């Protein structure tokens, strides 16, 4: 069986699906690895690094696409799918419910696809959980970017000229990204406050040095895969009331709130931005999914009313060395779970396989993806 590693075509993407050390492991297990020329350059990996572990370098994308398995970070393009052989296998971040055209193209060629974004969040699948590995890095980077854009230091500093008070950081969401942001901001010496719709995150927040801002509400919050499915209007109103006073005091605000399968909730309105201190910073980590800040724009940094709003959509790509290293482990672990060096070996009732299998035999078989597509009127 041959594995093809394509150079990512998404603008600004610096990650690569497989690093040389992980390629070496797969080659030892009997897989053949073909890498498109320059695929690792964004992660500071040369073609020679891949050759030294036994991988083949191909300058022709079409040749690489002819492999049995195609491993990518981002979903394949229509053009890339056109090059692929019928009944091949693709593993990548897919978010299929947002790209029905990609699913149609995969199904036209009976390509079996697995979504790294659909890995079940269970203990057995932790080593495959790319969402968590990438969100962890994104949470760290969000603090560093916010700190860089802020016109003051984070920690308390006592000098002969006087005392500098610590910066105040307000974080929305205590998922993987939010928890890493809490830990990073706390290590840098900031005062960290956190709000999350899930009350069960309080203990985790406090263990990392943050103060949890509790929203009192009788509404029950349902979660799925670690994400809030949806919250009531009443809850969002109470949450906004709570943070309106807190946001006025904050130096840095980081938002991470996502609702799986839906647009991100707006947590910071223009009115709230106008109430913030001049020189303060917002990092909207949910900007790719609609944004938590009403004023954020994808892949743009703007200043509104003296407040810097950072809308970087692909934070893990800004740390390509570590992001590629972790993603390569995630995707190779899933590959070896799904196959041997002689081909796919699927147990259709097994939880991980069933949870991330998106298309097969010309049909979209993923239950959640079909549910979202049906609800949106596409299916």
ZABATI-739324 format. One record per residue (C-alpha): residue in three letters; residue number from 1; x, y, z. Coordinates in nm, 4 decimals, padded with zeros to 6 digits. Last residue first. Example, Ala and Ser with C-alpha at 12.3 -4.5 7.8 and 13.67 -1.06 7.14 Angstrom:
REM residues 2
ATOM resn resi        X        Y        Z
ATOM  SER    2  01.3670 -00.1060  00.7140
ATOM  ALA    1  01.2300 -00.4500  00.7800
REM end
This chain:
REM residues 379
ATOM resn resi        X        Y        Z
ATOM  UNK  379 -02.9825  01.6567  00.1317
ATOM  UNK  378 -02.8788  02.0231  00.1061
ATOM  UNK  377 -03.1769  02.1525  00.3030
ATOM  UNK  376 -02.9698  02.2837  00.5939
ATOM  UNK  375 -03.1229  02.0283  00.8309
ATOM  UNK  374 -03.0438  01.7505  00.5842
ATOM  UNK  373 -02.6800  01.8565  00.5534
ATOM  UNK  372 -02.6478  01.8767  00.9333
ATOM  UNK  371 -02.7993  01.5316  00.9878
ATOM  UNK  370 -02.5950  01.3796  00.7059
ATOM  UNK  369 -02.2747  01.5072  00.8664
ATOM  UNK  368 -02.3823  01.3718  01.2053
ATOM  UNK  367 -02.4580  01.0250  01.0669
ATOM  UNK  366 -02.1455  00.9805  00.8552
ATOM  UNK  365 -02.2321  00.7553  00.5598
ATOM  UNK  364 -02.1926  00.9912  00.2645
ATOM  UNK  363 -02.2271  00.7600 -00.0341
ATOM  UNK  362 -02.0192  00.6382 -00.3294
ATOM  UNK  361 -01.8835  00.3232 -00.1693
ATOM  UNK  360 -01.7683  00.5101  00.1432
ATOM  UNK  359 -01.7808  00.8671  00.2726
ATOM  UNK  358 -01.7399  01.0167  00.6216
ATOM  UNK  357 -01.5814  00.7495  00.8426
ATOM  UNK  356 -01.4806  00.9327  01.1641
ATOM  UNK  355 -01.7164  00.7864  01.4241
ATOM  UNK  354 -01.7634  00.4457  01.2673
ATOM  UNK  353 -01.3907  00.3788  01.2689
ATOM  UNK  352 -01.3470  00.5098  01.6239
ATOM  UNK  351 -01.6468  00.3236  01.7658
ATOM  UNK  350 -01.5939 -00.0190  01.6043
ATOM  UNK  349 -01.9075 -00.1427  01.4308
ATOM  UNK  348 -01.7690 -00.1003  01.0783
ATOM  UNK  347 -01.4516 -00.2917  01.1594
ATOM  UNK  346 -01.2272 -00.1823  00.8764
ATOM  UNK  345 -00.9026 -00.3408  00.7580
ATOM  UNK  344 -00.7848 -00.1185  00.4762
ATOM  UNK  343 -00.4877 -00.2457  00.2779
ATOM  UNK  342 -00.1721 -00.4572  00.2685
ATOM  UNK  341  00.0434 -00.2390  00.4985
ATOM  UNK  340 -00.2285 -00.2720  00.7601
ATOM  UNK  339 -00.5303 -00.0494  00.7973
ATOM  UNK  338 -00.7744  00.1497  01.0080
ATOM  UNK  337 -00.5853  00.1669  01.3374
ATOM  UNK  336 -00.2574  00.2130  01.1515
ATOM  UNK  335 -00.4053  00.5110  00.9672
ATOM  UNK  334 -00.5486  00.6547  01.2895
ATOM  UNK  333 -00.2079  00.6436  01.4563
ATOM  UNK  332 -00.0518  00.7940  01.1433
ATOM  UNK  331 -00.2999  01.0823  01.1510
ATOM  UNK  330 -00.2425  01.1792  01.5150
ATOM  UNK  329  00.1350  01.1299  01.5075
ATOM  UNK  328  00.1643  01.3422  01.1937
ATOM  UNK  327 -00.0622  01.6033  01.3537
ATOM  UNK  326  00.1700  01.6341  01.6529
ATOM  UNK  325  00.4864  01.6913  01.4483
ATOM  UNK  324  00.3058  01.9088  01.1957
ATOM  UNK  323  00.1766  02.1418  01.4703
ATOM  UNK  322  00.5133  02.1472  01.6485
ATOM  UNK  321  00.7108  02.2602  01.3443
ATOM  UNK  320  00.4238  02.4589  01.1918
ATOM  UNK  319  00.3651  02.6988  01.4827
ATOM  UNK  318  00.1901  02.9725  01.2824
ATOM  UNK  317 -00.0079  02.6932  01.1141
ATOM  UNK  316 -00.1640  02.6154  01.4541
ATOM  UNK  315 -00.3176  02.9680  01.4566
ATOM  UNK  314 -00.5198  02.9261  01.1388
ATOM  UNK  313 -00.8022  03.1806  01.1377
ATOM  UNK  312 -00.6175  03.4892  01.2654
ATOM  UNK  311 -00.8836  03.7480  01.3526
ATOM  UNK  310 -00.6955  03.9908  01.5792
ATOM  UNK  309 -00.8947  04.2886  01.7083
ATOM  UNK  308 -00.6871  04.5811  01.8401
ATOM  UNK  307 -00.8976  04.8205  02.0516
ATOM  UNK  306 -00.8514  05.1973  02.0098
ATOM  UNK  305 -01.2094  05.2521  01.8951
ATOM  UNK  304 -01.1615  04.9766  01.6362
ATOM  UNK  303 -00.8190  04.8578  01.5277
ATOM  UNK  302 -00.7905  04.5787  01.2743
ATOM  UNK  301 -00.5987  04.2548  01.2340
ATOM  UNK  300 -00.7231  04.0434  00.9456
ATOM  UNK  299 -00.7228  03.6732  00.8698
ATOM  UNK  298 -01.1002  03.6489  00.9106
ATOM  UNK  297 -01.2656  03.9689  01.0251
ATOM  UNK  296 -01.3616  04.0490  01.3847
ATOM  UNK  295 -01.6258  04.3127  01.4544
ATOM  UNK  294 -01.9069  04.1079  01.6098
ATOM  UNK  293 -01.6616  03.9135  01.8211
ATOM  UNK  292 -01.7256  03.5423  01.8681
ATOM  UNK  291 -01.6439  03.4729  01.5043
ATOM  UNK  290 -01.8240  03.3180  01.2093
ATOM  UNK  289 -01.6601  02.9778  01.2082
ATOM  UNK  288 -01.3174  03.0945  01.0889
ATOM  UNK  287 -01.3240  03.3746  01.3496
ATOM  UNK  286 -01.3496  03.1354  01.6444
ATOM  UNK  285 -01.0036  03.2189  01.7819
ATOM  UNK  284 -01.0963  03.5858  01.8192
ATOM  UNK  283 -00.7955  03.7571  01.9814
ATOM  UNK  282 -00.9095  04.0866  02.1360
ATOM  UNK  281 -00.6599  04.3515  02.2508
ATOM  UNK  280 -00.6595  04.6534  02.4829
ATOM  UNK  279 -00.4890  04.9784  02.3832
ATOM  UNK  278 -00.7940  05.1918  02.4517
ATOM  UNK  277 -00.9895  05.0389  02.7355
ATOM  UNK  276 -01.3047  04.8523  02.6438
ATOM  UNK  275 -01.6527  05.0081  02.6282
ATOM  UNK  274 -01.6466  05.0441  02.2488
ATOM  UNK  273 -01.5754  04.6720  02.2202
ATOM  UNK  272 -01.8832  04.6027  02.4330
ATOM  UNK  271 -02.1013  04.8181  02.2076
ATOM  UNK  270 -01.9618  04.6413  01.9012
ATOM  UNK  269 -02.0784  04.3137  02.0530
ATOM  UNK  268 -01.8616  04.0455  02.2117
ATOM  UNK  267 -02.0213  03.7038  02.2608
ATOM  UNK  266 -02.1470  03.6361  01.9095
ATOM  UNK  265 -02.2099  03.2601  01.8975
ATOM  UNK  264 -02.0060  03.0551  01.6487
ATOM  UNK  263 -02.2069  02.9398  01.3475
ATOM  UNK  262 -02.3335  02.5839  01.3776
ATOM  UNK  261 -02.2159  02.2250  01.3271
ATOM  UNK  260 -02.0279  02.2162  01.6549
ATOM  UNK  259 -02.0892  02.5252  01.8657
ATOM  UNK  258 -01.7574  02.7032  01.9181
ATOM  UNK  257 -01.6393  02.9466  02.1864
ATOM  UNK  256 -01.2663  03.0272  02.1799
ATOM  UNK  255 -01.2521  03.3990  02.2604
ATOM  UNK  254 -00.9419  03.5678  02.4008
ATOM  UNK  253 -00.9674  03.9106  02.5652
ATOM  UNK  252 -00.6549  04.1039  02.6628
ATOM  UNK  251 -00.6346  04.4176  02.8784
ATOM  UNK  250 -00.9612  04.3509  03.0581
ATOM  UNK  249 -01.1325  04.6030  03.2871
ATOM  UNK  248 -01.4169  04.6974  03.0532
ATOM  UNK  247 -01.4551  04.3296  02.9654
ATOM  UNK  246 -01.5387  04.2427  03.3242
ATOM  UNK  245 -01.8316  04.4856  03.3479
ATOM  UNK  244 -01.9972  04.3577  03.0316
ATOM  UNK  243 -01.8948  04.0034  03.1209
ATOM  UNK  242 -02.1783  03.9259  03.3587
ATOM  UNK  241 -02.4492  04.0922  03.1515
ATOM  UNK  240 -02.3284  03.9053  02.8432
ATOM  UNK  239 -02.3482  03.5718  03.0250
ATOM  UNK  238 -02.6995  03.6525  03.1444
ATOM  UNK  237 -02.8079  03.7297  02.7885
ATOM  UNK  236 -02.6391  03.4164  02.6532
ATOM  UNK  235 -02.8177  03.2041  02.9146
ATOM  UNK  234 -03.1583  03.3498  02.8325
ATOM  UNK  233 -03.0997  03.3008  02.4591
ATOM  UNK  232 -03.0480  02.9333  02.5338
ATOM  UNK  231 -02.7263  02.7459  02.4641
ATOM  UNK  230 -02.6345  02.5151  02.1774
ATOM  UNK  229 -02.4403  02.1936  02.1231
ATOM  UNK  228 -02.1631  02.2925  02.3646
ATOM  UNK  227 -01.8461  02.1156  02.2583
ATOM  UNK  226 -01.6645  01.8301  02.4367
ATOM  UNK  225 -01.7793  01.5694  02.1856
ATOM  UNK  224 -02.1413  01.6743  02.2350
ATOM  UNK  223 -02.2631  01.9054  02.5095
ATOM  UNK  222 -02.6045  02.0022  02.6379
ATOM  UNK  221 -02.6346  02.3019  02.8702
ATOM  UNK  220 -02.9342  02.2934  03.1033
ATOM  UNK  219 -03.1076  02.6261  03.1581
ATOM  UNK  218 -03.1590  02.7134  03.5232
ATOM  UNK  217 -02.9038  02.9915  03.4997
ATOM  UNK  216 -02.6367  03.1513  03.7173
ATOM  UNK  215 -02.3306  03.2298  03.5079
ATOM  UNK  214 -02.0122  03.1557  03.7047
ATOM  UNK  213 -01.6945  03.3463  03.6241
ATOM  UNK  212 -01.4097  03.1021  03.6889
ATOM  UNK  211 -01.0863  03.2544  03.8184
ATOM  UNK  210 -00.7766  03.1118  03.6501
ATOM  UNK  209 -00.4703  02.9523  03.8082
ATOM  UNK  208 -00.4595  02.6279  03.6099
ATOM  UNK  207 -00.6440  02.4259  03.8774
ATOM  UNK  206 -00.9094  02.6997  03.8863
ATOM  UNK  205 -00.9972  02.6517  03.5202
ATOM  UNK  204 -01.0085  02.2733  03.5525
ATOM  UNK  203 -01.2409  02.2930  03.8535
ATOM  UNK  202 -01.4772  02.5357  03.6803
ATOM  UNK  201 -01.5033  02.3253  03.3623
ATOM  UNK  200 -01.8092  02.1393  03.4958
ATOM  UNK  199 -02.0107  02.4623  03.4765
ATOM  UNK  198 -02.0228  02.4372  03.0943
ATOM  UNK  197 -02.1230  02.7733  02.9430
ATOM  UNK  196 -01.7694  02.9011  02.9956
ATOM  UNK  195 -01.6249  03.2207  03.1414
ATOM  UNK  194 -01.2658  03.2702  03.2461
ATOM  UNK  193 -01.0663  03.5271  03.4423
ATOM  UNK  192 -00.6865  03.5422  03.4336
ATOM  UNK  191 -00.4599  03.7816  03.6233
ATOM  UNK  190 -00.1402  03.7859  03.4195
ATOM  UNK  189  00.2008  03.6562  03.5271
ATOM  UNK  188  00.3358  03.4912  03.2130
ATOM  UNK  187  00.2604  03.1510  03.3641
ATOM  UNK  186 -00.1019  03.2608  03.4122
ATOM  UNK  185 -00.1334  03.3664  03.0481
ATOM  UNK  184  00.0066  03.0308  02.9327
ATOM  UNK  183 -00.2119  02.8195  03.1636
ATOM  UNK  182 -00.5281  03.0093  03.0750
ATOM  UNK  181 -00.4509  02.9952  02.7023
ATOM  UNK  180 -00.3920  02.6198  02.7328
ATOM  UNK  179 -00.7293  02.5842  02.9025
ATOM  UNK  178 -00.8999  02.7936  02.6361
ATOM  UNK  177 -00.7581  02.5917  02.3494
ATOM  UNK  176 -00.8582  02.2571  02.5045
ATOM  UNK  175 -01.2020  02.3809  02.6092
ATOM  UNK  174 -01.2465  02.6507  02.8693
ATOM  UNK  173 -01.4342  02.9112  02.6662
ATOM  UNK  172 -01.4208  03.2894  02.6756
ATOM  UNK  171 -01.0943  03.4139  02.8266
ATOM  UNK  170 -01.0444  03.7473  03.0038
ATOM  UNK  169 -00.6843  03.8540  03.0688
ATOM  UNK  168 -00.5909  04.1270  03.3156
ATOM  UNK  167 -00.2369  04.2621  03.3023
ATOM  UNK  166 -00.0340  04.2777  03.6226
ATOM  UNK  165  00.0280  04.6098  03.8026
ATOM  UNK  164  00.3567  04.7900  03.7448
ATOM  UNK  163  00.5033  04.9191  04.0721
ATOM  UNK  162  00.7185  05.2311  04.0925
ATOM  UNK  161  01.0367  05.3907  03.9660
ATOM  UNK  160  01.2584  05.1701  04.1804
ATOM  UNK  159  01.0821  04.8723  04.0245
ATOM  UNK  158  00.8187  04.6190  04.1247
ATOM  UNK  157  00.6772  04.4232  03.8342
ATOM  UNK  156  00.3468  04.2367  03.8353
ATOM  UNK  155  00.3356  04.0263  03.5203
ATOM  UNK  154  00.1763  04.0707  03.1760
ATOM  UNK  153  00.3695  04.3562  03.0138
ATOM  UNK  152  00.2105  04.6530  02.8396
ATOM  UNK  151  00.1275  04.7803  02.4908
ATOM  UNK  150 -00.0563  04.4661  02.3914
ATOM  UNK  149 -00.0025  04.3348  02.0387
ATOM  UNK  148  00.2780  04.1008  02.1455
ATOM  UNK  147  00.0802  03.9759  02.4455
ATOM  UNK  146 -00.2185  03.9022  02.2252
ATOM  UNK  145 -00.0033  03.7100  01.9804
ATOM  UNK  144  00.1605  03.5129  02.2624
ATOM  UNK  143 -00.1763  03.4448  02.4227
ATOM  UNK  142 -00.3292  03.3214  02.0987
ATOM  UNK  141 -00.0212  03.1076  02.0318
ATOM  UNK  140 -00.0740  02.9008  02.3459
ATOM  UNK  139 -00.4404  02.8389  02.2720
ATOM  UNK  138 -00.3572  02.7530  01.9113
ATOM  UNK  137 -00.1020  02.4941  02.0238
ATOM  UNK  136 -00.3607  02.3149  02.2372
ATOM  UNK  135 -00.6197  02.3541  01.9625
ATOM  UNK  134 -00.3911  02.1618  01.7245
ATOM  UNK  133 -00.3448  01.8646  01.9552
ATOM  UNK  132 -00.7096  01.8683  02.0602
ATOM  UNK  131 -00.8539  01.8763  01.7098
ATOM  UNK  130 -00.5985  01.6170  01.6017
ATOM  UNK  129 -00.7275  01.3533  01.8420
ATOM  UNK  128 -00.5532  01.0364  01.7189
ATOM  UNK  127 -00.3485  00.9782  02.0369
ATOM  UNK  126 -00.6616  01.0429  02.2416
ATOM  UNK  125 -00.8666  00.7806  02.0568
ATOM  UNK  124 -00.8832  00.5137  02.3261
ATOM  UNK  123 -00.9798  00.7765  02.5876
ATOM  UNK  122 -01.2838  00.8957  02.3940
ATOM  UNK  121 -01.3335  01.2151  02.1966
ATOM  UNK  120 -01.4563  01.0499  01.8785
ATOM  UNK  119 -01.2435  01.1490  01.5762
ATOM  UNK  118 -01.4620  01.3671  01.3522
ATOM  UNK  117 -01.2142  01.6482  01.2784
ATOM  UNK  116 -00.9655  01.3923  01.1457
ATOM  UNK  115 -01.2324  01.3112  00.8903
ATOM  UNK  114 -01.2069  00.9764  00.7116
ATOM  UNK  113 -01.2729  00.9323  00.3427
ATOM  UNK  112 -01.3367  00.6296  00.1223
ATOM  UNK  111 -01.3362  00.7366 -00.2410
ATOM  UNK  110 -01.6186  00.6036 -00.4563
ATOM  UNK  109 -01.5059  00.8322 -00.7415
ATOM  UNK  108 -01.8313  01.0296 -00.7578
ATOM  UNK  107 -01.8519  01.0012 -00.3795
ATOM  UNK  106 -01.5349  01.2035 -00.3273
ATOM  UNK  105 -01.6575  01.4773 -00.5631
ATOM  UNK  104 -01.9963  01.4885 -00.3891
ATOM  UNK  103 -01.8289  01.5107 -00.0480
ATOM  UNK  102 -01.6140  01.8001 -00.1694
ATOM  UNK  101 -01.9222  01.9811 -00.3014
ATOM  UNK  100 -02.0966  01.9223  00.0335
ATOM  UNK   99 -01.8291  02.1368  00.2006
ATOM  UNK   98 -01.9453  02.2654  00.5420
ATOM  UNK   97 -02.0984  01.9343  00.6555
ATOM  UNK   96 -01.7797  01.7613  00.5450
ATOM  UNK   95 -01.5616  01.9262  00.8084
ATOM  UNK   94 -01.2809  01.7407  00.6276
ATOM  UNK   93 -00.9570  01.7438  00.8286
ATOM  UNK   92 -00.7670  01.4723  00.6490
ATOM  UNK   91 -00.7646  01.1023  00.5605
ATOM  UNK   90 -00.8325  00.9997  00.2018
ATOM  UNK   89 -00.8717  00.6428  00.0731
ATOM  UNK   88 -00.8719  00.5347 -00.2917
ATOM  UNK   87 -01.1807  00.3728 -00.4440
ATOM  UNK   86 -01.1249  00.5349 -00.7834
ATOM  UNK   85 -00.7804  00.6854 -00.8333
ATOM  UNK   84 -00.7136  01.0420 -00.7327
ATOM  UNK   83 -00.6349  01.3159 -00.9863
ATOM  UNK   82 -00.9873  01.4590 -00.9818
ATOM  UNK   81 -00.9772  01.4606 -00.6006
ATOM  UNK   80 -00.6812  01.6965 -00.6213
ATOM  UNK   79 -00.8724  01.9319 -00.8516
ATOM  UNK   78 -01.1784  01.9314 -00.6259
ATOM  UNK   77 -00.9503  02.0266 -00.3385
ATOM  UNK   76 -00.8558  01.7848 -00.0636
ATOM  UNK   75 -00.9613  01.8733  00.2919
ATOM  UNK   74 -00.6852  02.0223  00.5033
ATOM  UNK   73 -00.4028  01.8404  00.6826
ATOM  UNK   72 -00.3559  01.5725  00.4214
ATOM  UNK   71 -00.2942  01.1975  00.3912
ATOM  UNK   70 -00.3795  01.0226  00.0658
ATOM  UNK   69 -00.3914  00.6418  00.0822
ATOM  UNK   68 -00.3872  00.4128 -00.2227
ATOM  UNK   67 -00.1461  00.6414 -00.4085
ATOM  UNK   66 -00.2450  00.7947 -00.7430
ATOM  UNK   65 -00.2546  01.1422 -00.5861
ATOM  UNK   64  00.1251  01.1367 -00.5577
ATOM  UNK   63  00.1568  01.0820 -00.9331
ATOM  UNK   62 -00.0893  01.3651 -01.0031
ATOM  UNK   61  00.1087  01.6025 -00.7849
ATOM  UNK   60  00.4140  01.5572 -01.0094
ATOM  UNK   59  00.7425  01.6511 -00.8437
ATOM  UNK   58  00.7657  01.3168 -00.6649
ATOM  UNK   57  00.9918  01.2495 -00.3663
ATOM  UNK   56  01.0141  00.8900 -00.2450
ATOM  UNK   55  01.0358  00.8120  00.1251
ATOM  UNK   54  01.3182  00.5984  00.2631
ATOM  UNK   53  01.4130  00.7830  00.5826
ATOM  UNK   52  01.6883  00.9847  00.4138
ATOM  UNK   51  01.4589  01.0751  00.1243
ATOM  UNK   50  01.2203  01.2540  00.3618
ATOM  UNK   49  01.4888  01.4773  00.5114
ATOM  UNK   48  01.6247  01.5257  00.1580
ATOM  UNK   47  01.2922  01.6805  00.0539
ATOM  UNK   46  01.3476  01.9404  00.3236
ATOM  UNK   45  01.1483  01.9960  00.6432
ATOM  UNK   44  01.1260  02.3535  00.7718
ATOM  UNK   43  00.7524  02.3186  00.8458
ATOM  UNK   42  00.6588  02.5297  00.5439
ATOM  UNK   41  00.9071  02.3303  00.3367
ATOM  UNK   40  00.7457  01.9954  00.4117
ATOM  UNK   39  00.5503  01.9450  00.0901
ATOM  UNK   38  00.8344  02.0789 -00.1257
ATOM  UNK   37  00.8183  01.7925 -00.3787
ATOM  UNK   36  00.5106  01.5783 -00.3230
ATOM  UNK   35  00.5846  01.2898 -00.0890
ATOM  UNK   34  00.5457  00.9204 -00.1695
ATOM  UNK   33  00.5514  00.6692  00.1186
ATOM  UNK   32  00.5443  00.2892  00.0822
ATOM  UNK   31  00.3946  00.1068  00.3798
ATOM  UNK   30  00.5656 -00.2022  00.5215
ATOM  UNK   29  00.5766 -00.1306  00.8956
ATOM  UNK   28  00.9289  00.0086  00.8640
ATOM  UNK   27  00.7942  00.2535  00.6059
ATOM  UNK   26  00.5313  00.3667  00.8562
ATOM  UNK   25  00.7921  00.4406  01.1235
ATOM  UNK   24  01.0141  00.6276  00.8771
ATOM  UNK   23  00.7177  00.8402  00.7691
ATOM  UNK   22  00.6702  00.9311  01.1367
ATOM  UNK   21  01.0294  01.0562  01.1609
ATOM  UNK   20  01.0040  01.2286  00.8220
ATOM  UNK   19  00.6923  01.4325  00.9128
ATOM  UNK   18  00.3484  01.3527  00.7731
ATOM  UNK   17  00.0476  01.5776  00.7126
ATOM  UNK   16  00.2422  01.8984  00.6466
ATOM  UNK   15  00.1776  02.2350  00.8092
ATOM  UNK   14  00.2513  02.5744  00.6562
ATOM  UNK   13 -00.0959  02.6751  00.5353
ATOM  UNK   12 -00.1072  03.0419  00.4331
ATOM  UNK   11 -00.3384  02.9811  00.1380
ATOM  UNK   10 -00.4678  02.6237  00.1297
ATOM  UNK    9 -00.2706  02.4144 -00.1219
ATOM  UNK    8 -00.1023  02.1771  00.1222
ATOM  UNK    7  00.1783  01.9831 -00.0448
ATOM  UNK    6  00.0474  01.6306 -00.0805
ATOM  UNK    5  00.1605  01.3227  00.1087
ATOM  UNK    4  00.0733  00.9978 -00.0701
ATOM  UNK    3  00.0778  00.6636  00.1100
ATOM  UNK    2  00.1299  00.3453 -00.0899
ATOM  UNK    1  00.0000  00.0000  00.0000
REM end
